[in-house]
Amino acid sequence: MITGTGGTASDSGAFFGEKIMEKLLLATRDRLNTRLALMEDGRLVEYFQEPTHLGGLVGNLYMGKVSRILPGVDSGFIDIGLDRDGFLFEGDMGPLLDDEFKFEPQSRNHPVIEDLRVGEPVLVQVTKEPLGQKGPRLTTQISIPGNYLVYMPQTNRVGASKKLSDSERQRLKKTMAELKGDFQGSFIARTAAEGASREELAAEMQQLAELWSFLTLKMDGAPCPSLIHQEADLATKSVREILLRSEGELITDDEELSEKVLESIHTVHDKDIRITLWKNKQDLFREYKIDEELENALRPRVWLKSGGCIVVQPTEALVAIDVNSGRFVGKRSLEDTAFKTNVEAAEEVVRQLRLRNLGGIIVIDFIDMTEKGHRDALLSKFQEFLKNDKAKSRILKISEFGLVEMTRKRTHRPLDKLLTAPCPCCEGKGRIPAPWKIAEAILGQLSKITRNKKYKVTVSTHLYRFIEENREHLDIPPFAVFEEVKMRDPSRFEILPVDEKAFQKIAEHK
């Protein structure tokens, strides 16, 4: 269902302790990126982005080639055709394919890294995006997600998400066991499968099994390395992961994107997804103040409504988060003030973890509390807030020092890595806006100026290289030409009118 709107953003906000009622997913596309923002009760909680012309990596299947084996650390490197080899840890290995593209017998439950040979092909799936100098993390435990089910061709069972109720899990497992028949592989019911009919489950089981049969044929004779299967694009995947599980709405300013999402979802799903086509002249993300929220998320300090604050400091080893009472003094006692601040901070910490996409080891320094009841209540509240986070996490009890240690799985790049880049002038000690953001700003200014003149855009070497590498995707107007200039500030640019002779000279020099 697609409707049109020219309305304004909601100014409703989530009050402390309120239950999340509805999700709002905003989607927009520009020359370089597809961008999505997830809002819950009027607050930005997650941000997604991928190159418009490439798509993401997580979930993709590759026929890779073993490039290096490191038995000392139980791992190996796999060439999948990217700039950096992917990393395969022994713990992420499942049954391997034989020459006929059949998985080895189940008796071999735990393959080891020494089973691989340098130069041989291996089917792998990306589980984590590249980060810094690290290549993508890989697995040979293949899984193909659908709207309701996850198909795992290497094993042979049925299962259901633990987030479902016991009765619903039993219903789904019984139905899938009856439907499975001669289907090879495992089918795991996702949280979105709650309430799914027998017919819907049967249709998706058939679809996933046929997809795997097709991929098996595609592997035969495929060069190494090569892409075998690309996961759904960001918009479709996000709708599948977010809106199919709860009440919500997709608002997009891209009609083609909305039609694509509807077509993909409705192939096996009859749920009426609310999609609104944004027709307001005002930029969609600007209307909902998304860019403003993202700028705030790059700052270490986050203020709470009460006057307290949290300070987020990612390091190489872990993420440190400090909770301060700030200007909040309370009305009863120091203990009461600490408890109220900590509970409010816990909710904001979860939001920041999701928004900034922080992962690994996370240590939170809450304000000290002496009463055990308050410490237990805080931990319970924190765990409750984490239920809204789809990323897997593990949390330990509050230590004697008031610290909470936890781990959180991260599959995508952290927000600061998406929106900023290392400064080339100070060797990465500082950060500047990402090249795509500066390029978009330049093209935005060029779209507003007089087109009957010629213009020279002077940019730094850092930005000039990016523009040249992505020229085919940037849609640079014919009346503008870029000139490389040495600058102390790599993010600086200047747009100047020039005569025809100077314009041609710069163009020919390129």
C-alpha positions as CSV (number, residue, x, y, z in Angstrom):
1,M,0.0,0.0,0.0
2,I,1.5,3.3,-1.1
3,T,0.1,6.7,-0.1
4,G,1.4,10.2,-0.7
5,T,2.0,13.0,1.8
6,G,3.2,16.5,2.0
7,G,3.0,16.6,5.8
8,T,5.5,17.6,8.5
9,A,7.4,15.5,10.9
10,S,5.9,14.4,14.2
11,D,7.0,16.3,17.2
12,S,6.0,13.5,19.6
13,G,8.7,12.1,21.8
14,A,9.1,9.0,23.9
15,F,8.6,9.8,27.6
16,F,10.5,8.0,30.3
17,G,9.1,4.5,30.9
18,E,6.7,4.6,27.9
19,K,6.2,1.5,25.8
20,I,7.3,1.8,22.2
21,M,4.1,1.8,20.1
22,E,5.2,2.3,16.6
23,K,8.3,2.3,14.4
24,L,8.9,4.8,11.5
25,L,11.5,4.0,8.9
26,L,12.7,6.9,6.7
27,A,14.4,6.0,3.4
28,T,16.1,8.2,0.8
29,R,18.6,7.8,-2.1
30,D,21.1,10.1,-3.6
31,R,23.9,9.8,-6.1
32,L,26.1,7.9,-3.7
33,N,24.2,6.3,-0.9
34,T,20.9,4.7,0.1
35,R,20.2,6.1,3.6
36,L,17.7,4.8,6.2
37,A,16.8,6.1,9.6
38,L,14.7,4.2,12.2
39,M,12.6,6.2,14.6
40,E,10.8,4.9,17.6
41,D,8.2,7.3,19.2
42,G,9.7,10.2,17.4
43,R,13.4,9.5,18.4
44,L,16.2,8.4,16.1
45,V,17.5,5.0,17.3
46,E,19.2,3.4,14.3
47,Y,20.9,4.6,11.1
48,F,21.7,2.5,8.0
49,Q,23.7,3.4,4.9
50,E,25.1,1.5,1.9
51,P,26.4,2.6,-1.5
52,T,23.5,3.0,-4.0
53,H,25.4,1.3,-6.8
54,L,27.0,-1.5,-4.8
55,G,24.8,-2.7,-1.9
56,G,26.0,-4.1,1.3
57,L,28.2,-7.2,2.0
58,V,26.6,-8.8,5.0
59,G,24.7,-11.9,3.9
60,N,26.4,-12.2,0.5
61,L,27.6,-15.6,-0.7
62,Y,31.0,-15.9,-2.4
63,M,32.9,-18.7,-4.1
64,G,36.2,-17.7,-2.5
65,K,39.8,-19.0,-2.8
66,V,41.9,-19.8,0.2
67,S,44.9,-17.4,0.2
68,R,46.5,-18.1,3.6
69,I,46.2,-20.6,6.4
70,L,47.2,-19.6,10.0
71,P,47.1,-22.7,12.1
72,G,48.6,-20.9,15.1
73,V,45.5,-18.8,15.5
74,D,43.0,-21.3,14.0
75,S,42.1,-19.0,11.1
76,G,42.6,-18.4,7.5
77,F,42.3,-15.7,4.8
78,I,39.9,-16.1,1.9
79,D,40.1,-14.0,-1.3
80,I,36.5,-13.1,-2.3
81,G,37.4,-10.5,-4.9
82,L,37.5,-7.4,-2.6
83,D,40.4,-5.1,-1.8
84,R,41.1,-7.0,1.4
85,D,40.8,-10.8,2.0
86,G,38.1,-12.0,4.2
87,F,38.9,-13.5,7.6
88,L,37.6,-17.0,8.5
89,F,37.9,-18.2,12.1
90,E,37.8,-22.0,12.8
91,G,34.8,-21.4,15.1
92,D,32.8,-20.1,12.1
93,M,33.4,-23.1,10.0
94,G,30.6,-25.6,9.1
95,P,30.5,-28.6,6.8
96,L,32.5,-27.9,3.6
97,L,31.4,-28.6,0.0
98,D,32.8,-31.4,-2.0
99,D,33.5,-31.4,-5.8
100,E,29.8,-32.0,-6.6
101,F,28.8,-29.1,-4.4
102,K,27.3,-31.4,-1.7
103,F,28.1,-30.8,1.9
104,E,30.3,-33.3,3.6
105,P,28.6,-35.9,5.9
106,Q,27.2,-34.7,9.1
107,S,29.5,-37.0,11.0
108,R,32.1,-34.2,10.5
109,N,30.5,-31.7,12.8
110,H,33.5,-29.6,13.6
111,P,35.8,-29.0,10.6
112,V,39.2,-27.5,11.4
113,I,41.2,-24.9,9.6
114,E,43.7,-27.5,8.5
115,D,41.0,-29.0,6.3
116,L,41.5,-26.1,3.9
117,R,44.2,-25.9,1.3
118,V,45.8,-22.8,-0.2
119,G,44.3,-22.1,-3.6
120,E,41.2,-24.3,-3.3
121,P,37.7,-22.9,-3.7
122,V,35.5,-22.5,-0.6
123,L,31.9,-21.2,-0.3
124,V,31.7,-18.5,2.3
125,Q,29.2,-16.0,3.6
126,V,29.9,-12.5,4.9
127,T,28.9,-11.9,8.6
128,K,30.6,-8.6,9.3
129,E,31.5,-5.6,7.1
130,P,35.2,-4.7,6.7
131,L,36.3,-2.4,9.5
132,G,39.5,-0.3,9.4
133,Q,42.3,-2.5,8.2
134,K,40.3,-5.6,8.8
135,G,38.6,-7.4,5.9
136,P,35.1,-8.8,6.1
137,R,34.5,-11.6,8.6
138,L,33.4,-14.9,6.9
139,T,31.7,-18.1,7.8
140,T,31.1,-21.4,6.0
141,Q,27.9,-21.9,8.0
142,I,25.6,-20.8,5.3
143,S,22.2,-19.3,6.1
144,I,19.7,-17.7,3.7
145,P,17.0,-15.5,5.3
146,G,13.5,-15.1,4.1
147,N,10.7,-13.0,5.5
148,Y,9.5,-15.7,7.9
149,L,12.3,-18.3,7.8
150,V,16.0,-18.8,7.7
151,Y,17.2,-21.7,5.5
152,M,20.4,-23.5,6.5
153,P,21.3,-26.1,3.8
154,Q,24.1,-27.8,5.8
155,T,22.0,-29.3,8.6
156,N,18.6,-31.0,8.8
157,R,16.2,-29.9,11.4
158,V,13.4,-27.3,12.2
159,G,13.6,-24.6,14.9
160,A,12.1,-21.3,16.0
161,S,13.3,-18.1,17.5
162,K,13.6,-18.0,21.2
163,K,11.9,-14.6,21.2
164,L,8.6,-16.3,20.4
165,S,6.3,-17.6,23.0
166,D,6.5,-21.3,23.9
167,S,3.1,-22.1,22.4
168,E,3.9,-20.2,19.1
169,R,7.3,-21.9,18.9
170,Q,5.7,-25.3,19.3
171,R,3.1,-24.5,16.6
172,L,5.6,-23.3,14.1
173,K,8.0,-26.2,14.7
174,K,5.1,-28.7,14.3
175,T,3.9,-27.1,11.1
176,M,7.4,-26.9,9.6
177,A,8.1,-30.5,10.5
178,E,4.9,-31.6,8.7
179,L,5.8,-29.4,5.6
180,K,9.4,-30.3,5.4
181,G,9.0,-33.6,3.7
182,D,11.9,-34.2,1.3
183,F,13.3,-30.7,1.7
184,Q,17.0,-30.9,2.5
185,G,18.4,-28.5,5.0
186,S,17.1,-26.8,8.2
187,F,14.3,-24.2,8.5
188,I,14.3,-21.8,11.4
189,A,11.3,-19.7,12.1
190,R,12.1,-16.0,12.7
191,T,10.4,-13.7,15.1
192,A,8.4,-12.3,12.1
193,A,6.8,-15.7,11.6
194,E,4.5,-15.2,14.6
195,G,1.0,-15.8,13.3
196,A,2.1,-17.0,9.9
197,S,-0.2,-19.4,8.2
198,R,0.6,-22.9,7.0
199,E,0.3,-21.7,3.4
200,E,2.7,-18.8,3.9
201,L,5.3,-21.1,5.6
202,A,5.0,-23.7,2.8
203,A,5.4,-21.0,0.1
204,E,8.5,-19.6,1.7
205,M,10.1,-23.1,2.3
206,Q,9.6,-23.9,-1.4
207,Q,11.0,-20.5,-2.4
208,L,14.1,-20.9,-0.3
209,A,14.8,-24.5,-1.4
210,E,14.5,-23.4,-5.0
211,L,16.8,-20.5,-4.5
212,W,19.5,-22.9,-3.0
213,S,19.1,-25.3,-6.0
214,F,19.6,-22.4,-8.3
215,L,22.7,-21.2,-6.4
216,T,24.1,-24.8,-6.5
217,L,23.9,-24.7,-10.3
218,K,25.5,-21.3,-10.3
219,M,28.5,-22.6,-8.3
220,D,29.3,-25.1,-11.0
221,G,32.0,-23.6,-13.1
222,A,31.9,-20.3,-11.2
223,P,35.3,-18.5,-11.2
224,C,37.2,-18.0,-7.9
225,P,36.7,-15.5,-6.5
226,S,33.1,-14.6,-7.6
227,L,29.8,-13.4,-6.1
228,I,27.3,-16.2,-6.0
229,H,24.4,-14.5,-4.2
230,Q,23.7,-11.0,-3.1
231,E,21.6,-10.3,-0.1
232,A,18.5,-8.1,-0.4
233,D,19.2,-4.4,-0.7
234,L,19.2,-2.2,2.4
235,A,15.7,-0.9,2.1
236,T,14.1,-4.4,1.5
237,K,16.2,-6.0,4.2
238,S,15.3,-3.3,6.7
239,V,11.6,-3.5,6.0
240,R,11.9,-7.3,6.4
241,E,13.8,-7.1,9.6
242,I,11.9,-4.2,11.3
243,L,8.5,-3.5,9.9
244,L,7.3,-7.1,9.4
245,R,7.8,-7.7,13.1
246,S,5.9,-4.8,14.5
247,E,3.5,-2.0,13.6
248,G,5.3,0.6,11.6
249,E,5.5,2.7,8.5
250,L,8.0,3.3,5.7
251,I,8.3,6.9,4.4
252,T,10.4,7.4,1.3
253,D,11.0,10.1,-1.3
254,D,12.0,7.5,-3.9
255,E,9.0,6.0,-5.8
256,E,11.2,3.3,-7.5
257,L,12.5,2.2,-4.1
258,S,9.0,2.0,-2.6
259,E,7.7,-0.2,-5.5
260,K,10.8,-2.4,-5.2
261,V,10.2,-3.0,-1.5
262,L,6.5,-3.8,-2.1
263,E,7.2,-6.3,-4.9
264,S,9.9,-8.1,-2.8
265,I,7.8,-8.3,0.3
266,H,4.6,-9.3,-1.3
267,T,6.1,-12.3,-3.2
268,V,5.7,-14.4,0.0
269,H,4.0,-12.1,2.5
270,D,0.4,-10.7,2.5
271,K,0.9,-8.3,5.4
272,D,-0.2,-4.8,4.4
273,I,3.1,-2.7,4.7
274,R,2.3,1.0,5.1
275,I,4.5,2.9,2.7
276,T,4.1,6.7,2.3
277,L,5.6,8.5,-0.7
278,W,7.1,11.8,0.5
279,K,6.0,14.6,-1.8
280,N,7.0,17.6,0.2
281,K,9.6,20.0,-1.3
282,Q,11.4,20.0,2.0
283,D,14.1,17.3,2.2
284,L,12.8,14.2,4.0
285,F,15.8,13.8,6.4
286,R,15.9,17.6,7.0
287,E,12.2,17.6,7.9
288,Y,12.8,14.9,10.5
289,K,16.1,16.5,11.7
290,I,18.0,13.3,11.0
291,D,21.3,15.0,10.0
292,E,21.1,17.1,13.1
293,E,20.6,14.0,15.3
294,L,23.6,12.3,13.5
295,E,25.8,15.2,14.2
296,N,24.9,15.0,17.9
297,A,25.7,11.3,17.8
298,L,29.2,12.0,16.8
299,R,29.8,14.0,20.0
300,P,31.0,12.2,23.1
301,R,28.6,13.9,25.6
302,V,24.8,13.2,25.5
303,W,22.6,15.2,27.8
304,L,19.6,13.6,29.6
305,K,16.3,15.3,30.2
306,S,16.9,15.4,33.9
307,G,20.1,17.4,33.5
308,G,22.4,14.4,33.9
309,C,24.6,13.2,31.0
310,I,26.5,10.2,29.6
311,V,29.9,10.3,28.0
312,V,30.7,7.8,25.2
313,Q,34.3,7.0,24.5
314,P,35.2,4.3,22.0
315,T,38.7,2.9,22.3
316,E,40.7,0.2,20.5
317,A,40.0,-2.3,23.2
318,L,36.5,-1.4,24.4
319,V,33.8,1.2,24.6
320,A,33.8,3.2,27.9
321,I,30.5,4.9,28.9
322,D,30.4,7.2,32.0
323,V,27.2,8.3,33.7
324,N,27.1,11.6,35.5
325,S,24.3,13.3,37.5
326,G,25.3,16.7,36.0
327,R,22.8,19.3,36.9
328,F,20.2,16.9,38.3
329,V,20.2,17.1,42.1
330,G,16.9,15.2,42.9
331,K,14.5,16.0,45.8
332,R,14.9,13.2,48.3
333,S,18.4,11.7,48.8
334,L,21.7,11.1,47.1
335,E,20.8,7.4,46.7
336,D,17.5,8.3,45.1
337,T,19.1,10.8,42.8
338,A,21.7,8.2,41.7
339,F,19.0,5.6,41.0
340,K,16.8,7.9,38.9
341,T,19.8,9.2,36.9
342,N,21.1,5.7,36.3
343,V,17.7,4.3,35.0
344,E,17.3,7.3,32.7
345,A,20.9,6.9,31.5
346,A,20.4,3.1,30.9
347,E,17.7,3.8,28.4
348,E,19.8,6.4,26.6
349,V,22.8,4.1,26.6
350,V,20.9,1.5,24.7
351,R,19.7,4.1,22.2
352,Q,23.3,5.3,21.7
353,L,24.6,1.7,21.3
354,R,22.0,1.2,18.5
355,L,22.4,4.6,16.9
356,R,26.2,4.6,16.9
357,N,26.3,0.8,16.2
358,L,28.9,0.1,18.9
359,G,30.0,-3.4,19.5
360,G,32.6,-5.6,21.2
361,I,33.3,-5.1,24.9
362,I,31.3,-2.3,26.5
363,V,31.9,-1.0,30.1
364,I,29.4,1.3,31.7
365,D,30.3,3.3,34.8
366,F,27.0,4.0,36.5
367,I,26.7,6.3,39.5
368,D,27.5,4.4,42.7
369,M,24.4,3.0,44.6
370,T,24.6,1.4,48.0
371,E,21.2,-0.3,48.1
372,K,21.1,-3.8,46.6
373,G,17.5,-3.3,45.6
374,H,18.4,-0.3,43.5
375,R,21.3,-2.2,41.8
376,D,19.0,-5.1,40.9
377,A,16.3,-2.8,39.7
378,L,18.7,-1.0,37.5
379,L,20.0,-4.2,35.9
380,S,16.5,-5.4,35.3
381,K,15.6,-2.1,33.6
382,F,18.7,-2.2,31.5
383,Q,17.9,-5.7,30.3
384,E,14.4,-4.6,29.5
385,F,15.7,-1.7,27.3
386,L,18.0,-4.0,25.5
387,K,15.0,-6.1,24.3
388,N,14.4,-3.4,21.6
389,D,17.9,-4.0,20.2
390,K,18.0,-6.7,17.6
391,A,21.8,-7.1,18.0
392,K,22.8,-10.0,20.2
393,S,24.2,-8.9,23.6
394,R,25.4,-10.4,26.8
395,I,25.4,-8.5,30.1
396,L,27.0,-9.2,33.5
397,K,25.9,-8.2,36.9
398,I,26.8,-4.8,38.3
399,S,30.3,-5.0,39.9
400,E,31.2,-3.7,43.3
401,F,32.6,-0.6,41.5
402,G,29.2,0.2,39.9
403,L,30.4,-1.1,36.5
404,V,28.3,-3.0,34.0
405,E,30.3,-5.2,31.6
406,M,28.6,-6.3,28.4
407,T,29.3,-7.5,24.9
408,R,27.3,-6.5,21.8
409,K,27.5,-8.0,18.3
410,R,28.1,-5.5,15.5
411,T,27.5,-6.4,11.9
412,H,27.8,-3.0,10.3
413,R,30.3,-0.1,10.5
414,P,30.1,2.2,13.5
415,L,28.4,5.5,12.8
416,D,31.6,7.6,13.2
417,K,33.3,5.4,10.5
418,L,30.3,6.0,8.2
419,L,30.1,9.8,8.6
420,T,33.7,10.7,9.1
421,A,37.1,9.8,7.7
422,P,40.7,10.0,9.1
423,C,42.3,13.4,8.5
424,P,45.1,12.8,6.0
425,C,47.0,15.9,7.4
426,C,47.4,14.6,10.9
427,E,47.7,10.9,10.0
428,G,44.4,9.9,11.4
429,K,44.7,11.6,14.8
430,G,41.7,13.8,13.9
431,R,38.6,13.2,11.8
432,I,36.9,15.2,9.0
433,P,33.6,14.8,7.2
434,A,33.5,11.7,4.9
435,P,34.4,12.5,1.2
436,W,30.9,11.6,0.0
437,K,29.4,14.2,2.4
438,I,31.7,16.9,1.1
439,A,30.9,15.9,-2.5
440,E,27.2,16.0,-1.9
441,A,27.6,19.5,-0.4
442,I,29.4,20.7,-3.5
443,L,26.9,19.2,-5.9
444,G,24.1,20.7,-3.8
445,Q,25.5,24.2,-4.2
446,L,26.1,23.6,-7.9
447,S,22.4,22.7,-8.4
448,K,21.4,26.2,-7.0
449,I,23.7,28.4,-9.1
450,T,23.3,30.0,-12.6
451,R,23.8,27.4,-15.3
452,N,24.7,29.7,-18.1
453,K,28.2,30.3,-16.6
454,K,31.2,28.1,-16.2
455,Y,32.6,27.3,-12.7
456,K,35.8,26.0,-11.3
457,V,35.6,23.9,-8.1
458,T,38.9,23.8,-6.2
459,V,39.3,20.9,-3.8
460,S,42.0,19.1,-1.8
461,T,44.0,16.2,-3.3
462,H,42.2,13.9,-0.8
463,L,38.7,15.0,-2.1
464,Y,39.9,15.2,-5.8
465,R,40.9,11.5,-5.8
466,F,37.5,10.5,-4.3
467,I,35.6,12.5,-7.0
468,E,37.6,11.1,-9.8
469,E,37.1,7.5,-8.5
470,N,33.4,8.0,-8.3
471,R,32.8,10.4,-11.2
472,E,30.4,8.0,-13.0
473,H,28.1,8.0,-9.9
474,L,28.2,11.7,-9.0
475,D,26.3,13.2,-12.0
476,I,28.6,16.2,-12.2
477,P,27.0,19.1,-14.2
478,P,28.8,20.0,-17.5
479,F,29.3,23.6,-16.5
480,A,31.6,22.6,-13.6
481,V,35.2,21.4,-13.6
482,F,37.3,20.3,-10.6
483,E,40.8,21.4,-9.9
484,E,43.2,19.8,-7.4
485,V,44.8,22.3,-5.0
486,K,47.1,21.7,-2.0
487,M,45.1,22.6,1.1
488,R,45.8,22.4,4.9
489,D,42.1,21.7,5.4
490,P,41.1,18.6,3.3
491,S,37.4,19.3,3.7
492,R,37.6,22.8,2.2
493,F,36.4,23.6,-1.3
494,E,35.7,26.8,-3.3
495,I,33.3,27.4,-6.2
496,L,34.4,30.2,-8.5
497,P,33.1,31.4,-11.9
498,V,35.6,31.3,-14.8
499,D,35.6,32.3,-18.4
500,E,35.4,29.8,-21.2
501,K,39.2,29.9,-21.9
502,A,40.1,29.1,-18.3
503,F,37.4,26.4,-18.1
504,Q,38.8,24.6,-21.2
505,K,42.4,24.9,-20.0
506,I,41.5,23.1,-16.7
507,A,39.5,20.5,-18.5
508,E,42.3,19.8,-21.0
509,H,44.9,19.6,-18.2
510,K,42.9,16.8,-16.5
